[in-house]
Amino acid sequence: MRLTRMATSMLEDAAEAEDVVQEAALRALRARTRFRSEADVCTWFQRICINSCREAARKRSSELQRLDAARREALWQAPGYSVDPEAIAVALEDGERLKKAIAALTPEQRLAVVLHDLQGWKAREIATDGGLPLATVKSHLRRGRQALVSLLAEAG
Amino acid sequence: MGGLTCAEARDLASDLLDGELSADLARRVHDHVANCPTCPSLYRALVAVHQELMKVQQADEAVWGGGVG
């Protein structure tokens, strides 16, 4: 099921993703009287799943993960920082390494990267959906992409 | 207008990948990358990661179609 795949990308845990999608289905059932018939039911349910993933990821995110993210962000501010693009190209040949790198992002960065770069959402749609300023979403996307480069370089 | 710093060019590179920069800003990013000792490798790496994510997205759409479910 595509939603389970999306949830797995966001949470990097297939079992947790299945639980979250099931929980989202129960939420949708409970909230069905609030569903407006003019809306698309698939989009409505997808939104419930995304919100459930967002909550699950936030609960799970650790202080250590935030410190790592801050360290990587500082690297990209340093003029002397660089990586070996050949090593990145080799790392990208292994899909598992990209998955692991996505899993190591902060929940906010992961949500922006997964929805924008893997699901094809516009940054404006992510901002509206999450009730966030567009600039914040773009910042999460930018930092997320930079962090993926650093994580793939570090893993080499 | 002065040249971009490394941090500025690296941040703007993400918007450049999405085609969201004005022609002037895009040129300034390219100018910086062309003349910087460290940014070209970071830029190449960002492009490679972005292209890989796009490939995964396209493969996903090919298998599952555009809808949800």
Backbone of each chain as ProteinMPNN parsed JSONL, in Angstrom:
{"seq_chain_A": "MRLTRMATSMLEDAAEAEDVVQEAALRALRARTRFRSEADVCTWFQRICINSCREAARKRSSELQRLDAARREALWQAPGYSVDPEAIAVALEDGERLKKAIAALTPEQRLAVVLHDLQGWKAREIATDGGLPLATVKSHLRRGRQALVSLLAEAG", "coords_chain_A": {"N_chain_A": [[0.855, -1.186, 0.0], [0.557, 2.185, -0.846], [0.514, 4.279, 1.054], [1.559, 3.098, 3.331], [4.127, 2.663, 2.476], [4.961, 5.316, 2.215], [4.759, 6.132, 4.889], [6.667, 4.44, 5.97], [8.979, 5.497, 4.824], [9.029, 7.901, 6.166], [9.245, 7.178, 8.831], [11.073, 5.16, 8.94], [10.752, 2.559, 9.847], [9.252, -0.283, 9.389], [7.338, -1.772, 10.815], [6.416, 0.054, 12.721], [5.407, 1.926, 10.972], [3.261, 0.555, 9.807], [1.634, 0.296, 12.057], [1.099, 2.991, 12.537], [-0.319, 3.744, 10.239], [-2.541, 2.099, 10.513], [-3.582, 3.123, 12.882], [-4.157, 5.648, 11.947], [-6.19, 5.013, 10.196], [-8.182, 4.279, 11.983], [-8.534, 6.724, 13.259], [-9.51, 8.164, 11.098], [-11.919, 6.855, 10.698], [-13.238, 7.507, 13.065], [-13.414, 10.214, 12.683], [-15.073, 10.537, 10.536], [-17.467, 11.873, 10.201], [-16.727, 14.441, 9.979], [-15.697, 14.693, 7.519], [-15.663, 16.333, 4.449], [-17.755, 16.097, 1.724], [-17.081, 17.178, -0.722], [-14.378, 17.131, -0.805], [-11.371, 15.256, -1.65], [-11.323, 11.905, -0.864], [-9.088, 10.258, -0.653], [-6.954, 12.062, -0.478], [-7.665, 13.301, 1.879], [-7.443, 11.195, 3.738], [-4.742, 10.654, 3.419], [-3.641, 12.971, 4.497], [-4.332, 12.637, 7.189], [-2.766, 10.431, 7.766], [-0.19, 11.503, 7.392], [-0.117, 13.416, 9.433], [-0.244, 11.702, 11.608], [2.173, 10.341, 11.32], [3.904, 12.458, 11.682], [3.484, 13.091, 14.372], [4.307, 10.672, 15.57], [7.004, 10.592, 14.832], [7.969, 12.864, 16.079], [7.717, 12.223, 18.755], [9.629, 10.297, 18.932], [12.043, 11.454, 18.309], [15.355, 12.227, 19.248], [17.451, 13.92, 21.657], [20.081, 13.636, 20.988], [19.984, 13.249, 18.235], [19.218, 15.788, 17.447], [21.451, 17.244, 18.213], [23.372, 16.173, 16.501], [22.309, 17.049, 14.091], [22.624, 19.792, 14.37], [25.37, 19.951, 14.431], [26.044, 19.111, 11.838], [24.835, 21.114, 10.395], [26.418, 23.259, 11.105], [28.778, 22.517, 9.858], [28.218, 22.989, 7.154], [28.221, 25.697, 7.114], [30.819, 26.364, 7.285], [33.52, 27.605, 5.456], [35.622, 25.939, 4.669], [34.624, 23.385, 4.503], [34.103, 20.317, 2.823], [33.245, 17.57, 0.586], [33.744, 14.26, -0.806], [32.683, 13.883, -3.961], [32.72, 11.587, -5.521], [32.704, 9.537, -3.68], [30.181, 9.925, -2.656], [28.646, 9.312, -4.889], [29.19, 6.596, -5.125], [28.103, 5.729, -2.713], [25.424, 6.237, -3.192], [24.732, 4.269, -4.917], [23.975, 2.193, -3.425], [20.957, 1.586, -2.278], [20.108, 1.193, 0.326], [21.769, 2.693, 1.924], [21.033, 5.297, 1.376], [18.447, 5.22, 2.397], [19.03, 4.828, 5.109], [20.325, 7.208, 5.647], [18.251, 9.035, 5.269], [16.672, 8.263, 7.372], [18.158, 9.2, 9.483], [17.784, 11.893, 9.575], [16.424, 14.909, 11.104], [13.041, 14.864, 12.419], [11.566, 16.96, 11.227], [13.119, 17.7, 9.007], [13.117, 15.266, 7.652], [10.43, 14.911, 7.043], [10.036, 17.048, 5.272], [11.833, 16.392, 3.17], [10.927, 13.834, 2.394], [8.212, 14.301, 1.665], [8.49, 16.339, -0.287], [10.671, 15.636, -2.071], [10.402, 12.888, -2.475], [7.684, 12.338, -2.614], [6.682, 14.266, -4.234], [5.383, 16.636, -3.5], [4.591, 20.155, -3.416], [6.52, 22.787, -1.904], [4.922, 24.741, -0.822], [2.524, 23.387, -0.408], [3.255, 21.604, 1.61], [3.777, 23.401, 3.62], [1.254, 24.582, 4.035], [-0.209, 22.328, 4.79], [1.078, 21.575, 7.159], [0.763, 23.787, 8.699], [2.798, 25.692, 8.713], [5.223, 28.366, 8.195], [6.169, 29.136, 4.815], [8.887, 29.654, 4.419], [10.058, 28.289, 6.514], [9.589, 25.607, 5.894], [11.068, 25.438, 3.537], [13.577, 25.852, 4.583], [13.872, 23.564, 6.192], [13.91, 21.673, 4.174], [16.177, 22.395, 2.72], [18.205, 22.128, 4.702], [17.849, 19.458, 5.205], [18.543, 18.2, 2.777], [21.218, 18.955, 2.634], [22.144, 17.679, 4.922], [21.79, 15.018, 4.171], [23.787, 14.699, 2.24], [26.082, 15.036, 3.868], [25.73, 12.921, 5.681], [25.885, 10.691, 3.97], [28.482, 11.012, 3.123], [29.861, 10.73, 5.521], [29.276, 8.129, 6.188], [30.778, 6.726, 4.426]], "CA_chain_A": [[0.0, 0.0, 0.0], [1.434, 3.339, -1.005], [0.591, 5.065, 2.289], [2.473, 2.409, 4.238], [5.478, 2.96, 1.973], [5.254, 6.701, 2.574], [4.973, 6.158, 6.34], [7.944, 3.775, 6.231], [10.019, 6.474, 4.485], [9.06, 8.944, 7.193], [9.572, 6.653, 10.158], [12.152, 4.184, 8.784], [10.468, 1.389, 10.663], [8.075, -0.812, 8.693], [6.321, -2.195, 11.775], [5.814, 1.262, 13.288], [4.645, 2.561, 9.889], [1.975, -0.156, 9.696], [0.829, 0.683, 13.226], [0.663, 4.381, 12.391], [-1.36, 3.79, 9.199], [-3.759, 1.509, 11.097], [-4.11, 4.111, 13.838], [-4.731, 6.722, 11.124], [-7.467, 4.519, 9.658], [-9.154, 4.385, 13.078], [-8.82, 8.152, 13.42], [-10.356, 8.581, 9.979], [-13.267, 6.328, 10.956], [-13.854, 8.309, 14.135], [-13.622, 11.593, 12.225], [-15.719, 10.501, 9.21], [-18.576, 12.84, 10.097], [-16.155, 15.762, 9.658], [-15.213, 14.668, 6.134], [-16.53, 17.094, 3.531], [-17.903, 15.238, 0.535], [-16.465, 17.771, -1.921], [-12.93, 16.88, -0.756], [-10.962, 13.944, -2.145], [-11.191, 11.06, 0.325], [-7.707, 9.762, -0.593], [-6.122, 13.162, 0.026], [-8.054, 13.5, 3.283], [-6.842, 10.111, 4.536], [-3.281, 10.848, 3.367], [-3.324, 14.034, 5.462], [-4.415, 12.051, 8.536], [-1.567, 9.579, 7.912], [0.989, 12.363, 7.539], [-0.14, 13.987, 10.78], [0.084, 10.62, 12.552], [3.618, 10.116, 11.193], [4.571, 13.626, 12.274], [3.414, 12.93, 15.832], [5.129, 9.522, 15.969], [8.414, 10.956, 14.658], [8.322, 13.863, 17.093], [7.861, 11.505, 20.031], [10.803, 9.428, 18.889], [13.292, 12.172, 18.028], [16.164, 12.32, 20.455], [18.324, 15.089, 21.8], [21.314, 13.315, 20.256], [19.696, 13.498, 16.82], [19.209, 17.25, 17.264], [22.844, 17.707, 18.301], [24.002, 15.77, 15.242], [21.814, 17.942, 13.035], [23.251, 21.106, 14.571], [26.794, 19.816, 14.049], [26.107, 19.071, 10.366], [24.468, 22.444, 9.899], [27.604, 24.112, 11.291], [29.763, 22.148, 8.833], [27.87, 23.626, 5.876], [28.5, 27.133, 7.232], [32.276, 26.546, 7.292], [34.007, 27.676, 4.072], [36.56, 24.868, 4.354], [33.977, 22.065, 4.466], [33.904, 19.724, 1.507], [33.07, 16.109, 0.587], [34.213, 13.634, -2.041], [31.481, 13.536, -4.739], [32.809, 10.197, -6.009], [32.267, 8.681, -2.561], [28.719, 10.073, -2.572], [28.086, 8.559, -6.025], [29.282, 5.171, -4.769], [27.133, 5.496, -1.627], [24.069, 6.28, -3.74], [24.455, 3.02, -5.644], [23.375, 1.296, -2.432], [19.726, 2.239, -1.836], [19.96, 1.095, 1.779], [22.503, 3.803, 2.572], [20.191, 6.494, 1.26], [17.354, 5.046, 3.371], [19.566, 5.051, 6.463], [20.606, 8.645, 5.781], [16.952, 9.707, 5.452], [16.219, 7.933, 8.731], [18.95, 9.935, 10.475], [17.418, 13.316, 9.567], [15.454, 15.278, 12.142], [11.686, 14.624, 11.902], [11.122, 18.063, 10.365], [13.851, 17.585, 7.743], [12.682, 14.035, 6.975], [9.096, 15.161, 6.489], [10.173, 17.935, 4.104], [12.504, 15.661, 2.088], [10.068, 12.741, 1.913], [7.036, 14.81, 0.947], [8.876, 17.139, -1.456], [11.55, 14.975, -3.047], [9.974, 11.515, -2.769], [6.247, 12.266, -2.915], [6.352, 15.253, -5.262], [4.584, 17.765, -3.022], [5.191, 21.498, -3.487], [6.855, 23.296, -0.571], [3.761, 25.495, -0.336], [1.53, 22.41, 0.075], [3.741, 21.086, 2.895], [3.609, 24.496, 4.581], [-0.183, 24.705, 4.337], [-0.626, 21.119, 5.489], [1.639, 21.529, 8.511], [0.555, 25.066, 9.39], [4.122, 26.294, 8.905], [5.599, 29.349, 7.177], [6.846, 28.543, 3.664], [10.343, 29.773, 4.603], [10.467, 27.237, 7.454], [9.603, 24.345, 5.139], [12.213, 25.484, 2.619], [14.768, 25.692, 5.407], [13.962, 22.138, 6.545], [14.265, 20.948, 2.948], [17.58, 22.737, 2.432], [19.068, 21.483, 5.707], [17.707, 18.006, 5.037], [19.358, 17.772, 1.637], [22.636, 19.111, 3.027], [22.463, 16.623, 5.89], [21.911, 13.743, 3.447], [25.14, 14.679, 1.661], [27.051, 14.827, 4.952], [25.552, 11.565, 6.218], [26.421, 9.73, 3.003], [29.946, 11.177, 3.125], [30.363, 10.187, 6.793], [29.11, 6.665, 6.206], [31.79, 6.108, 3.567]], "C_chain_A": [[0.895, 1.241, 0.0], [1.581, 4.154, 0.286], [1.546, 4.414, 3.282], [3.909, 2.654, 3.789], [5.891, 4.369, 2.351], [5.57, 6.793, 4.07], [6.308, 5.502, 6.692], [9.1, 4.719, 5.911], [10.148, 7.52, 5.586], [9.58, 8.427, 8.523], [10.742, 5.679, 10.142], [11.97, 2.984, 9.701], [9.156, 0.824, 10.129], [6.958, -1.176, 9.667], [5.611, -0.971, 12.366], [4.94, 1.954, 12.233], [3.278, 1.887, 9.737], [1.052, 0.214, 10.847], [0.248, 2.078, 13.04], [-0.445, 4.481, 11.341], [-2.664, 3.186, 9.725], [-4.427, 2.475, 12.07], [-4.774, 5.256, 13.077], [-6.08, 6.3, 10.557], [-8.559, 4.608, 10.743], [-9.547, 5.839, 13.314], [-9.784, 8.63, 12.337], [-11.793, 8.09, 10.188], [-13.998, 7.179, 11.995], [-14.238, 9.709, 13.637], [-14.458, 11.662, 10.943], [-16.852, 11.509, 9.074], [-18.054, 14.237, 9.75], [-15.658, 15.828, 8.212], [-16.203, 15.406, 5.23], [-16.565, 16.348, 2.197], [-17.255, 15.839, -0.708], [-14.948, 17.539, -1.95], [-12.639, 15.476, -1.302], [-10.659, 13.049, -0.939], [-9.761, 10.529, 0.479], [-6.783, 10.825, 0.0], [-6.392, 13.383, 1.512], [-7.386, 12.448, 4.166], [-5.317, 10.236, 4.542], [-2.853, 11.897, 4.392], [-3.337, 13.481, 6.891], [-3.178, 11.183, 8.787], [-0.322, 10.42, 8.153], [1.032, 12.963, 8.941], [0.216, 12.923, 11.831], [1.588, 10.333, 12.519], [4.39, 11.24, 11.88], [4.607, 13.486, 13.801], [4.328, 11.802, 16.301], [6.614, 9.88, 15.896], [8.865, 11.939, 15.732], [8.548, 13.18, 18.444], [9.192, 10.771, 20.083], [12.121, 10.201, 18.793], [14.066, 12.418, 19.324], [16.999, 13.602, 20.458], [19.61, 14.884, 21.0], [21.149, 13.612, 18.764], [19.739, 15.002, 16.527], [20.637, 17.796, 17.308], [23.6, 17.371, 17.028], [23.603, 16.708, 14.116], [22.471, 19.309, 13.146], [24.718, 21.071, 14.153], [26.935, 19.835, 12.523], [25.786, 20.435, 9.765], [25.673, 23.379, 10.0], [28.666, 23.793, 10.236], [29.506, 22.904, 7.535], [28.08, 25.139, 5.91], [29.994, 27.405, 7.127], [32.824, 26.538, 5.866], [34.904, 26.5, 3.697], [35.922, 23.491, 4.203], [33.799, 21.579, 3.034], [33.672, 18.218, 1.655], [33.625, 15.577, -0.726], [32.982, 13.2, -2.856], [31.513, 12.105, -5.268], [32.334, 9.225, -4.928], [30.747, 8.74, -2.414], [28.065, 9.243, -3.68], [28.104, 7.061, -5.72], [28.236, 4.839, -3.702], [25.713, 5.42, -2.179], [23.71, 5.025, -4.53], [23.799, 1.988, -4.724], [22.143, 2.005, -1.843], [19.538, 2.219, -0.334], [20.654, 2.248, 2.489], [21.711, 5.094, 2.495], [19.042, 6.407, 2.266], [17.831, 5.34, 4.79], [19.832, 6.532, 6.69], [19.298, 9.409, 6.001], [16.449, 9.471, 6.878], [16.942, 8.749, 9.793], [18.639, 11.436, 10.485], [16.532, 13.63, 10.771], [14.049, 15.036, 11.575], [11.22, 15.712, 10.934], [11.797, 17.989, 8.992], [13.335, 16.382, 6.943], [11.316, 14.257, 6.314], [9.2, 16.007, 5.22], [10.783, 17.175, 2.922], [11.59, 14.577, 1.509], [8.893, 13.294, 1.108], [7.438, 15.541, -0.334], [9.611, 16.31, -2.505], [11.127, 13.544, -3.385], [8.501, 11.418, -3.149], [5.795, 13.326, -3.92], [5.461, 16.4, -4.814], [5.334, 19.07, -3.308], [5.484, 21.952, -2.052], [5.662, 24.038, 0.032], [2.686, 24.54, 0.224], [1.947, 21.859, 1.441], [3.529, 22.139, 3.978], [2.146, 24.614, 5.002], [-0.64, 23.526, 5.186], [-0.167, 21.107, 6.944], [1.413, 22.799, 9.311], [1.858, 25.781, 9.673], [4.359, 27.39, 7.871], [6.364, 28.656, 6.037], [8.369, 28.557, 3.856], [10.86, 28.673, 5.537], [10.571, 25.901, 6.732], [10.815, 24.318, 4.203], [13.525, 25.304, 3.384], [14.953, 24.228, 5.809], [14.422, 21.317, 5.338], [15.754, 21.154, 2.624], [18.523, 22.025, 3.395], [19.013, 19.956, 5.577], [18.57, 17.493, 3.9], [20.846, 17.874, 1.963], [23.041, 17.987, 3.981], [22.609, 15.272, 5.197], [23.302, 13.614, 2.83], [26.168, 14.345, 2.734], [26.963, 13.404, 5.502], [26.121, 10.511, 5.267], [27.95, 9.796, 2.955], [30.56, 10.542, 4.384], [30.335, 8.659, 6.794], [30.168, 5.975, 5.382], [32.995, 5.709, 4.374]], "O_chain_A": [[1.864, 1.325, 0.755], [2.664, 4.664, 0.573], [2.266, 5.111, 3.997], [4.802, 2.83, 4.618], [7.029, 4.601, 2.758], [6.532, 7.45, 4.468], [7.001, 5.952, 7.604], [10.093, 4.748, 6.637], [11.251, 7.969, 5.898], [10.267, 9.141, 9.254], [11.338, 5.396, 11.182], [12.936, 2.464, 10.259], [8.084, 1.375, 10.379], [5.782, -0.929, 9.396], [4.388, -0.948, 12.497], [3.879, 2.496, 12.546], [2.263, 2.562, 9.56], [-0.146, 0.42, 10.659], [-0.92, 2.328, 13.337], [-1.409, 5.224, 11.532], [-3.752, 3.683, 9.431], [-5.648, 2.629, 12.089], [-5.812, 5.772, 13.492], [-7.0, 7.111, 10.446], [-9.703, 4.963, 10.459], [-10.716, 6.156, 13.537], [-10.726, 9.378, 12.596], [-12.754, 8.803, 9.9], [-15.171, 7.521, 11.849], [-15.22, 10.305, 14.081], [-14.548, 12.722, 10.324], [-17.167, 11.95, 7.969], [-18.804, 15.101, 9.295], [-15.247, 16.887, 7.738], [-17.405, 15.141, 5.245], [-15.526, 16.018, 1.626], [-16.914, 15.114, -1.644], [-14.308, 17.724, -2.985], [-13.53, 14.632, -1.402], [-9.834, 13.398, -0.095], [-9.274, 10.368, 1.598], [-5.947, 10.538, 0.857], [-5.474, 13.62, 2.297], [-6.832, 12.773, 5.216], [-4.675, 9.956, 5.553], [-1.838, 11.739, 5.069], [-2.47, 13.809, 7.701], [-2.613, 11.196, 9.88], [0.5, 10.096, 9.009], [2.092, 13.014, 9.566], [0.893, 13.215, 12.816], [2.204, 10.109, 13.561], [5.387, 11.007, 12.562], [5.634, 13.732, 14.434], [5.037, 11.942, 17.298], [7.389, 9.521, 16.783], [9.988, 11.864, 16.231], [9.471, 13.533, 19.179], [9.804, 10.64, 21.144], [13.18, 9.683, 19.146], [13.491, 12.772, 20.353], [17.213, 14.253, 19.435], [20.154, 15.822, 20.417], [22.048, 14.151, 18.119], [20.238, 15.426, 15.485], [20.992, 18.693, 16.544], [24.378, 18.184, 16.529], [24.429, 17.111, 13.297], [22.832, 19.914, 12.137], [25.241, 22.035, 13.595], [27.827, 20.488, 11.983], [26.378, 20.852, 8.77], [25.922, 24.187, 9.105], [29.372, 24.689, 9.773], [30.435, 23.396, 6.893], [28.114, 25.788, 4.864], [30.402, 28.545, 6.905], [32.617, 25.569, 5.136], [34.945, 26.102, 2.533], [36.595, 22.534, 3.821], [33.396, 22.336, 2.15], [33.881, 17.659, 2.732], [33.935, 16.34, -1.641], [32.307, 12.243, -2.477], [30.468, 11.48, -5.444], [31.661, 8.233, -5.211], [30.105, 7.74, -2.092], [27.066, 8.562, -3.452], [27.147, 6.348, -6.023], [27.568, 3.807, -3.773], [24.896, 4.636, -1.697], [22.537, 4.75, -4.781], [23.157, 1.043, -5.182], [22.273, 2.908, -1.017], [18.896, 3.105, 0.23], [20.189, 2.723, 3.526], [21.714, 5.891, 3.433], [18.702, 7.399, 2.912], [17.146, 6.003, 5.569], [19.599, 7.054, 7.78], [19.243, 10.323, 6.824], [15.877, 10.363, 7.504], [16.408, 8.968, 10.88], [19.173, 12.171, 11.316], [15.96, 12.728, 11.382], [13.887, 15.008, 10.355], [10.557, 15.42, 9.939], [11.158, 18.184, 7.959], [13.141, 16.461, 5.73], [11.086, 13.844, 5.177], [8.539, 15.725, 4.22], [10.303, 17.299, 1.796], [11.491, 14.42, 0.292], [8.609, 12.821, 0.007], [6.786, 15.374, -1.364], [9.227, 16.285, -3.674], [11.455, 13.039, -4.459], [8.106, 10.533, -3.908], [4.662, 13.29, -4.4], [4.847, 17.069, -5.645], [6.559, 19.079, -3.427], [4.794, 21.56, -1.111], [5.421, 23.974, 1.238], [2.024, 24.858, 1.212], [1.109, 21.669, 2.322], [3.151, 21.819, 5.105], [1.843, 24.732, 6.19], [-1.362, 23.695, 6.169], [-0.901, 20.692, 7.841], [1.82, 22.886, 10.47], [2.024, 26.401, 10.724], [3.77, 27.358, 6.791], [7.114, 27.708, 6.272], [9.055, 27.598, 3.503], [11.977, 28.185, 5.363], [11.527, 25.152, 6.933], [11.501, 23.302, 4.092], [14.464, 24.681, 2.888], [16.07, 23.711, 5.77], [15.219, 20.389, 5.47], [16.476, 20.211, 2.302], [19.502, 21.404, 2.983], [20.003, 19.262, 5.809], [19.249, 16.475, 4.036], [21.631, 16.993, 1.614], [24.127, 17.419, 3.869], [23.454, 14.466, 5.585], [23.92, 12.551, 2.89], [27.021, 13.478, 2.54], [27.982, 12.761, 5.758], [26.761, 9.555, 5.704], [28.624, 8.782, 2.772], [31.616, 9.913, 4.332], [31.23, 7.996, 7.318], [30.446, 4.793, 5.582], [33.956, 5.17, 3.823]]}, "seq_chain_B": "MGGLTCAEARDLASDLLDGELSADLARRVHDHVANCPTCPSLYRALVAVHQELMKVQQADEAVWGGGVG", "coords_chain_B": {"N_chain_B": [[26.687, 44.52, -6.9], [27.939, 42.4, -4.312], [29.95, 39.316, -4.212], [28.725, 36.008, -3.387], [28.868, 34.433, -0.149], [30.345, 31.301, 0.918], [28.513, 29.906, 2.567], [26.116, 31.174, 1.918], [25.875, 30.588, -0.831], [25.713, 27.794, -0.743], [23.331, 27.403, 0.635], [21.527, 28.591, -1.152], [21.76, 26.868, -3.257], [20.008, 24.753, -2.959], [17.506, 25.876, -3.546], [18.075, 26.509, -6.14], [18.204, 23.995, -7.324], [15.526, 23.406, -7.336], [14.622, 25.104, -9.196], [13.886, 27.639, -8.406], [15.131, 30.075, -8.221], [15.852, 33.504, -9.065], [17.062, 34.669, -12.266], [19.307, 36.243, -11.913], [20.198, 35.619, -9.28], [20.677, 32.912, -9.623], [22.771, 32.988, -11.442], [24.692, 34.174, -9.808], [25.097, 32.188, -7.9], [26.159, 30.159, -9.524], [28.456, 31.504, -10.396], [29.849, 31.742, -7.983], [30.277, 29.051, -7.343], [31.87, 28.299, -9.467], [34.233, 29.558, -8.9], [35.165, 28.804, -6.426], [37.104, 26.952, -4.07], [36.057, 24.875, -2.516], [33.232, 24.605, -2.702], [32.339, 23.458, -5.237], [32.441, 20.589, -5.07], [30.608, 20.053, -3.062], [28.322, 21.029, -4.25], [28.059, 19.35, -6.48], [27.621, 16.962, -5.134], [25.177, 17.524, -3.848], [23.512, 17.791, -6.092], [23.669, 15.185, -7.089], [22.483, 13.663, -5.016], [19.932, 14.799, -5.008], [19.058, 14.106, -7.606], [18.992, 11.338, -7.331], [16.947, 11.015, -5.436], [14.823, 11.982, -6.957], [14.742, 10.013, -8.898], [13.927, 7.813, -7.392], [11.393, 8.71, -6.661], [10.15, 8.821, -9.196], [10.264, 6.135, -9.942], [8.664, 5.049, -7.989], [6.186, 6.209, -8.616], [5.799, 5.048, -11.083], [5.387, 2.42, -10.41], [3.286, 2.475, -8.53], [1.439, 4.289, -9.432], [-0.244, 7.508, -9.723], [-2.042, 7.979, -7.649], [-3.266, 7.718, -4.225], [-2.96, 5.043, -1.92]], "CA_chain_B": [[26.387, 43.602, -5.805], [29.104, 41.569, -4.027], [29.802, 37.875, -4.417], [28.105, 35.256, -2.296], [29.746, 33.639, 0.71], [30.116, 29.856, 0.732], [27.273, 29.494, 3.249], [24.973, 31.681, 1.138], [25.774, 29.833, -2.088], [25.293, 26.421, -0.43], [21.901, 27.445, 0.962], [20.75, 28.907, -2.356], [21.857, 25.747, -4.204], [18.795, 23.939, -2.825], [16.465, 26.561, -4.332], [18.482, 26.402, -7.543], [17.794, 22.661, -7.776], [14.073, 23.411, -7.536], [14.297, 26.099, -10.231], [13.153, 28.727, -7.766], [15.945, 31.295, -8.095], [15.829, 34.442, -10.183], [18.209, 34.474, -13.161], [20.463, 36.924, -11.332], [20.702, 34.829, -8.15], [21.204, 31.646, -10.16], [24.09, 33.302, -12.015], [25.636, 34.434, -8.711], [25.456, 30.883, -7.315], [27.062, 29.497, -10.479], [29.737, 32.236, -10.353], [30.554, 31.367, -6.758], [30.7, 27.64, -7.449], [32.946, 28.204, -10.471], [35.463, 30.188, -8.416], [35.404, 28.425, -5.032], [37.83, 25.68, -4.003], [35.356, 23.804, -1.779], [31.795, 24.459, -3.007], [31.96, 22.595, -6.369], [32.199, 19.184, -4.697], [29.344, 20.008, -2.312], [27.242, 21.239, -5.213], [27.915, 18.096, -7.248], [27.017, 15.962, -4.237], [23.762, 17.893, -3.678], [22.817, 17.454, -7.349], [23.589, 13.715, -7.184], [21.477, 13.194, -4.05], [18.629, 15.256, -5.504], [18.698, 13.273, -8.764], [18.66, 9.99, -6.849], [15.619, 11.101, -4.819], [13.86, 12.12, -8.058], [14.636, 8.697, -9.537], [13.102, 6.978, -6.501], [10.016, 9.21, -6.786], [9.598, 8.41, -10.501], [10.083, 4.679, -9.917], [7.509, 4.818, -7.117], [4.983, 6.578, -9.367], [5.624, 4.081, -12.167], [4.875, 1.176, -9.825], [2.054, 2.632, -7.763], [0.53, 5.251, -10.043], [-0.238, 8.824, -9.069], [-2.995, 8.102, -6.547], [-2.913, 7.244, -2.897], [-3.628, 3.786, -1.636]], "C_chain_B": [[27.568, 42.653, -5.587], [28.849, 40.101, -4.272], [29.178, 37.215, -3.202], [29.179, 34.612, -1.425], [29.454, 32.159, 0.42], [28.781, 29.436, 1.344], [26.05, 29.947, 2.455], [24.77, 30.845, -0.133], [25.26, 28.415, -1.835], [23.807, 26.376, -0.082], [21.068, 27.674, -0.3], [20.761, 27.751, -3.359], [20.604, 24.881, -4.148], [17.653, 24.551, -3.641], [16.787, 26.485, -5.814], [18.042, 25.052, -8.123], [16.295, 22.604, -8.07], [13.646, 24.435, -8.58], [13.588, 27.314, -9.674], [13.969, 30.01, -7.594], [15.738, 32.199, -9.302], [17.084, 34.192, -11.029], [19.464, 35.086, -12.552], [21.063, 36.103, -10.183], [21.317, 33.509, -8.633], [22.606, 31.878, -10.731], [25.123, 33.509, -10.908], [26.05, 33.13, -8.024], [26.466, 30.18, -8.229], [28.443, 30.181, -10.467], [30.544, 31.825, -9.124], [31.124, 29.951, -6.883], [31.886, 27.504, -8.406], [34.284, 28.708, -9.93], [35.85, 29.797, -6.991], [36.158, 27.097, -4.983], [37.034, 24.537, -3.358], [33.91, 23.569, -2.228], [31.482, 23.552, -4.199], [31.661, 21.152, -5.967], [30.899, 19.057, -3.908], [28.166, 20.161, -3.268], [26.997, 19.965, -6.031], [27.228, 17.014, -6.402], [25.533, 16.244, -4.023], [22.947, 17.516, -4.911], [22.629, 15.937, -7.441], [22.52, 13.165, -6.246], [20.078, 13.568, -4.53], [18.164, 14.396, -6.677], [18.294, 11.867, -8.333], [17.261, 9.972, -6.219], [14.541, 11.215, -5.9], [13.64, 10.777, -8.756], [13.739, 7.773, -8.714], [11.636, 7.394, -6.625], [9.383, 8.723, -8.092], [9.351, 6.899, -10.545], [8.849, 4.329, -9.094], [6.213, 5.105, -7.861], [4.705, 5.56, -10.464], [4.995, 2.795, -11.636], [3.481, 1.356, -9.248], [1.046, 3.577, -8.401], [0.488, 6.523, -9.233], [-1.092, 8.897, -7.825], [-2.46, 7.598, -5.23], [-3.543, 5.879, -2.723], [-2.671, 2.637, -1.673]], "O_chain_B": [[28.141, 42.151, -6.553], [27.717, 39.676, -4.506], [29.115, 37.803, -2.122], [30.266, 34.287, -1.904], [28.464, 31.816, -0.226], [28.01, 28.702, 0.725], [25.072, 29.211, 2.33], [23.652, 30.45, -0.464], [24.467, 27.892, -2.617], [23.104, 25.436, -0.451], [20.035, 27.034, -0.496], [19.878, 27.66, -4.212], [20.18, 24.333, -5.166], [16.926, 23.843, -4.337], [15.886, 26.407, -6.649], [17.573, 24.974, -9.258], [15.851, 21.853, -8.938], [12.453, 24.617, -8.825], [12.789, 27.95, -10.363], [13.54, 30.928, -6.895], [15.484, 31.731, -10.412], [18.045, 33.58, -10.563], [20.553, 34.522, -12.659], [22.278, 35.914, -10.116], [22.339, 33.057, -8.116], [23.51, 31.068, -10.528], [26.273, 33.086, -11.031], [27.201, 32.975, -7.615], [27.489, 29.673, -7.771], [29.472, 29.508, -10.522], [31.75, 31.591, -9.203], [32.288, 29.698, -6.57], [32.789, 26.698, -8.183], [35.342, 28.334, -10.436], [36.76, 30.389, -6.411], [35.873, 26.202, -5.78], [37.304, 23.366, -3.625], [33.416, 22.444, -2.142], [30.431, 22.911, -4.187], [30.715, 20.556, -6.481], [30.171, 18.077, -4.061], [27.139, 19.501, -3.112], [25.852, 19.564, -6.239], [26.382, 16.262, -6.886], [24.72, 15.321, -4.016], [21.839, 16.992, -4.799], [21.561, 15.461, -7.824], [21.738, 12.297, -6.636], [19.154, 12.757, -4.468], [16.999, 14.002, -6.733], [17.372, 11.276, -8.896], [16.487, 9.039, -6.435], [13.472, 10.618, -5.777], [12.524, 10.44, -9.152], [12.905, 7.048, -9.258], [10.746, 6.545, -6.687], [8.238, 8.272, -8.107], [8.359, 6.441, -11.112], [8.085, 3.432, -9.45], [5.252, 4.343, -7.757], [3.553, 5.238, -10.753], [4.183, 2.161, -12.309], [2.602, 0.515, -9.439], [-0.096, 3.653, -7.947], [1.11, 6.613, -8.175], [-0.895, 9.795, -7.007], [-1.333, 7.111, -5.143], [-4.574, 5.596, -3.335], [-3.071, 1.494, -1.454]]}, "name": "protein", "num_of_chains": 2, "seq": "MRLTRMATSMLEDAAEAEDVVQEAALRALRARTRFRSEADVCTWFQRICINSCREAARKRSSELQRLDAARREALWQAPGYSVDPEAIAVALEDGERLKKAIAALTPEQRLAVVLHDLQGWKAREIATDGGLPLATVKSHLRRGRQALVSLLAEAGMGGLTCAEARDLASDLLDGELSADLARRVHDHVANCPTCPSLYRALVAVHQELMKVQQADEAVWGGGVG"}
